[in-house]
Amino acid sequence: MRLDKYLKVSRLIKRRTVANEACDAGRVMINDKVARASAEVKEGDVICIAFGNRETKVKVLSIQESIRKEDADNMFEYITS
């Protein structure tokens, strides 16, 4: 699954366009490498997102095309936030 879509479906970022902009600005990394919005996300990947002066790091647990809002937090686990 594309990185921008994963960020939206998992609700780490609310909108796909915002996820695209974050990737274009170099604020999203997969496994310690700057990632483009089109990068493929796999189970076990570590995604790091820089929000201003705060950084969120999550491990991908599952990939699903669509999911209910209540279950979205089962797609990843926070490493640091």
GIFEN-V97641 format. One record per backbone hydrogen bond with DSSP energy under -1.0 kcal/mol. CO is the residue of the C=O (numbers start at 1). NH is the residue of the N-H. If there is no record, write none. Layout:
CO&NH ; CO&NH
This chain:
1&41 ; 2&6 ; 3&7 ; 4&8 ; 5&9 ; 6&10 ; 7&12 ; 7&13 ; 15&19 ; 16&20 ; 17&21 ; 18&22 ; 19&23 ; 20&24 ; 21&25 ; 22&27 ; 23&26 ; 27&50 ; 28&35 ; 29&48 ; 30&33 ; 33&30 ; 36&39 ; 37&4 ; 39&3 ; 42&45 ; 45&60 ; 46&31 ; 47&58 ; 48&29 ; 49&56 ; 51&54 ; 54&51 ; 56&49 ; 57&79 ; 57&80 ; 58&47 ; 59&77 ; 60&44 ; 68&71 ; 71&74 ; 72&75 ; 75&61 ; 75&62 ; 77&59 ; 80&57
